Amino acid sequence: MTYEEYINSPLWAVLRQLAFERDGFRCVLSNSQDNLEGHHRKYPPYGKWDEDCLGNITTLCRECHAAHHNSMLIRKYKSKEREEVPHEAPKVNRDFTNVKESGVMGSAHDPQ
């Protein structure tokens, strides 16, 4: 079963409802009662949706849920920024003579 199929399954509907009830039908971050969503704090092993449980799920409003996932993306992006570049960028002289000589700038930039 795919994630999309699971999210549309009766099992997910029950777990989501139980999480909402446990959390008092409020976002655990903002205390909002509007636009509630079930958020997986932890996923069961890949494809083993029958092992999902209430402890994996928390209640978030749409705004907090989106903010959480956006912050995860930002952290992921920033961690990639710090990764070492697999190759060195070519050195460029201050007068750009080596760029002109390499032909990178082309004739449009350097009419002769």
C-alpha positions in Angstrom: 0.0 0.0 0.0 1.4 3.4 -0.9 1.4 6.4 1.5 -1.5 8.0 -0.5 -3.5 4.8 -0.3 -2.8 4.6 3.5 -3.8 8.2 4.1 -7.2 7.4 2.5 -7.7 4.1 4.4 -10.0 3.4 7.3 -7.0 2.6 9.6 -5.6 6.2 9.1 -9.1 7.7 9.6 -9.4 5.9 13.0 -5.9 6.8 14.1 -6.3 10.4 13.1 -9.6 10.7 14.9 -8.1 9.1 18.0 -5.2 11.6 17.9 -7.7 14.5 17.6 -9.6 13.2 20.6 -6.5 12.7 22.7 -5.3 16.2 21.9 -8.6 17.8 22.7 -9.4 18.7 19.1 -6.7 21.4 19.2 -3.3 22.0 17.6 -0.6 20.9 20.1 1.5 23.9 19.0 -0.9 26.8 18.6 -4.0 25.5 20.5 -6.1 26.4 17.4 -9.2 24.4 16.7 -9.3 25.3 13.0 -8.1 23.2 10.0 -6.7 20.3 12.1 -4.5 17.7 10.4 -2.9 14.5 11.6 0.9 14.7 11.5 3.2 11.7 11.6 6.0 12.4 14.2 7.4 9.0 13.2 6.5 6.7 10.3 6.3 2.9 10.6 8.9 1.0 8.6 8.5 1.5 4.9 5.2 0.1 3.6 4.2 -1.5 7.0 1.3 0.8 7.5 -0.5 -1.8 9.6 2.2 -1.1 12.3 1.2 2.5 12.6 0.0 3.6 16.0 -1.5 6.5 17.9 1.9 7.4 19.4 3.3 8.2 16.0 0.6 10.9 15.3 0.0 14.3 16.7 -2.6 17.0 15.9 -1.5 20.2 14.1 -3.4 22.9 12.5 -2.7 23.4 8.8 -0.5 26.5 9.4 1.7 24.8 12.0 1.9 21.6 9.9 3.0 23.6 6.9 5.5 25.6 9.0 6.9 22.4 10.4 7.5 20.8 7.0 8.9 24.1 5.7 11.4 24.2 8.5 12.4 20.6 7.7 13.1 21.6 4.1 15.1 24.6 5.2 17.2 22.5 7.5 17.7 19.9 4.7 18.7 22.6 2.3 21.1 24.2 4.7 22.8 20.9 5.5 23.4 20.4 1.8 24.9 23.9 1.6 27.6 22.8 4.0 28.5 19.6 2.0 31.8 19.7 0.2 31.6 20.6 -3.4 32.8 17.6 -5.4 35.0 19.7 -7.7 36.8 22.9 -7.5 35.6 25.9 -9.4 38.0 27.4 -11.9 40.1 30.3 -10.6 39.4 33.5 -12.3 42.0 36.3 -12.6 40.9 39.8 -11.5 41.2 41.1 -15.1 39.3 38.0 -16.4 42.0 37.3 -18.9 41.9 33.5 -18.3 38.1 33.6 -18.9 38.5 35.4 -22.2 41.2 33.0 -23.2 39.1 29.9 -22.4 36.3 31.1 -24.7 33.8 31.0 -21.9 32.7 34.6 -22.4 32.3 34.0 -26.2 32.5 36.6 -28.9 29.4 38.5 -27.8 31.3 39.7 -24.7 34.7 40.2 -26.4 34.3 41.6 -29.9 37.7 41.5 -31.6 
